Amino acid sequence: MAGLSFNLFLLSCFPTFALLCFTTTAFTTTPTITKPQRYVTKLIHHDSIHSPYYNPMATISDRARHAIDSSRARLAYLRAKAQGVSLATDDVRAGVIAETISEWFLANISIGEPPSPQLLIMDTGSSLSWTQCQPCSNTCFPQAVPVFDPSKSSTFMRAPCSSAACLASPGNQCDISGCTFKQGYANGIIITGLVATEKLTFETSDEGTISVPNIDFGCSNKVSGIGGQSSGILGLGGDQVSLASQLGSKFSYCFGSIRDPQYSYNQLIFGDGAKVEGPSTPLEILGGLYFLTLQGISVAGNLLNISSDVFKRTPSHGGVIIDSGTTFTFLTRGGFDPLNAEVRSLTSGLPGGAKGSTTSAPCYTGIINRELAWFPMVTFHFANGVDLDLDVESMFFQESANEFCMAVLPSDIDDVSIIGVLAQQGYNVAYDLRARTLSLERIGCELLEG
């Protein structure tokens, strides 16, 4: 079964060390050099043959529809979170598009002692990592690996109500034994459980293991409105309870070819040894979300006529979020319309022309690489002169066997824009939470291994 193959992709972690230390005696001075610690984990794309979600019978149209629906739901979720709307309440359904948690990249980690492998969804849009826990016979969804049982772990500890982890957890409350949390997602999905600390275990490249003790996480024994094969969420948001913050001040990820189900080099690196190279742009962290300063868009080197105010973040709304859970890129109308007009002008000679409304993303007959081999580069220009180049593989997606569409869509929900996964293909995207910067390096993910 395809669901078994993801076990080949257990978390790989390459421990190295970090400081420059000097030992001085009366006779000699001996430098001891170590490197920052880092943990490298393989990422499994939702549609990969290594994913428990992989369905060999799914058509191109099936996968495209799932990507569109989940991306629109994600847009609604991020917009609500950016506006400070509470999602940890039972009335979370209001104004939120129906869809499950986005499940685009998954990672295996092991929790507890003895280690219990769990499959978690990577999410830069939330901070608390959580996994399903026993007992939850009637209140949890089926998952691809056994549900974690804290009663069988010698390192499991409830977090006290006075702890920093409790205070930083969503919907935190207290019961007689310690801290609890309540996390809301799209379509009324509510996750509740215990806030705890546990040991995480990573597999190393030489088939060994390395463990990190006392990691704060959520142990959920009540889940409503969600189904799937994953165990929970790997929270990489900007809050202090995020796994990214607990393992250091830096993390990076690299997404390769999303369309290739056999591509196996997607990866996530935690710790201060994460690869942070390439030009950097300011990173603003608001509500645990990551905002960038998008200053303009060009096509074939020609800057589009877009007002400098279009992508600005105000105290209450707007701005540009970079996200790991949204497949497509969404632009507010002031940015989308000029780009849409330019793309339609450039593709006016394609057989059949553009389909659909002129105010929506255009679609065409054919296959992307065959019909658009000539299409110029689209560039998003961020503050400090940092550019994100979108080639045809990032600008368009195959909607069916003989139809493709632009992968940049209008954001009709308020004025929030989102840089999605397709736009980030072929880049190592590095976050420095202490310096509040994001670095972009165009590179093949396979070159980052080792």
Disulfide bonds with the S-S distance in Angstrom:
Cys133-Cys219 1.97
Cys136-Cys140 2.35
Cys161-Cys174 1.87
Cys166-Cys179 2.13
Cys254-Cys445 2.14
Cys363-Cys405 1.97
